[in-house]
Amino acid sequence: MQLTAVYTQVPEGYIAFVEELPGANTQGDTIEEAQENLKEAVAMVLEANRGLAEQG
């Protein structure tokens, strides 16, 4: 699966989100922190979506 991560610098640091995955968004003081946080957010959203799909 290929996803598009978008990072935007703001005065407080960086915000990050994945275009194809609503709900996968985060922030960080540095771009590296935002990247790590986004990986966790993507994993959590995918896990939640998987659980919803299994419930049918």
N, C-alpha and C positions, 0 to 999 in steps of 0.2 A: 504494500500500500504506500502510495506517495502522497504526502500532504504538504501544503504550502504554509510555512511559518512566516508571520509578518512581525517585525520588530520596529517599534517607533520610540525614538528618544524623546523624553519629556523632562521638564526641570527636576522631577523627583527621581529619575533613573530611566527605566525602559518599560514599556508595555509590550505584551506579546500575545498573539492569538493565531489560531489555525483557521484559515478561510473555509475549509471544507467541513469543519467539525464545530458546530455551534456549542458554546459552553466551554470550549477549550481556550481559556484566556488566563493571563496572569500578569505579574509585574516583577521587577527586580531592581536592585540598586545598580547592578552592572549588567551588561548584555549576557555575560556568562551565567549569572544568577537567573536572569529571565529565561535563558535556554533550559537550564536544569528544571526550573519551576514549570516551564511549558511541557517538558517531557512527562512530568508527574501529572499535570492537568490532562494531557492527552490520554494517558493510561487510565486515569480515573473515569473520564468520559466514556472511553471505549468499554471499560468494565461495566459501567452503569447501563450503557446501551445494550450490551450483551445480556445482562440480567433481565432487562425489559423484554428483549426479543424472546428469551427462554420462557417468560411468563405467558407469552402469546397473546 
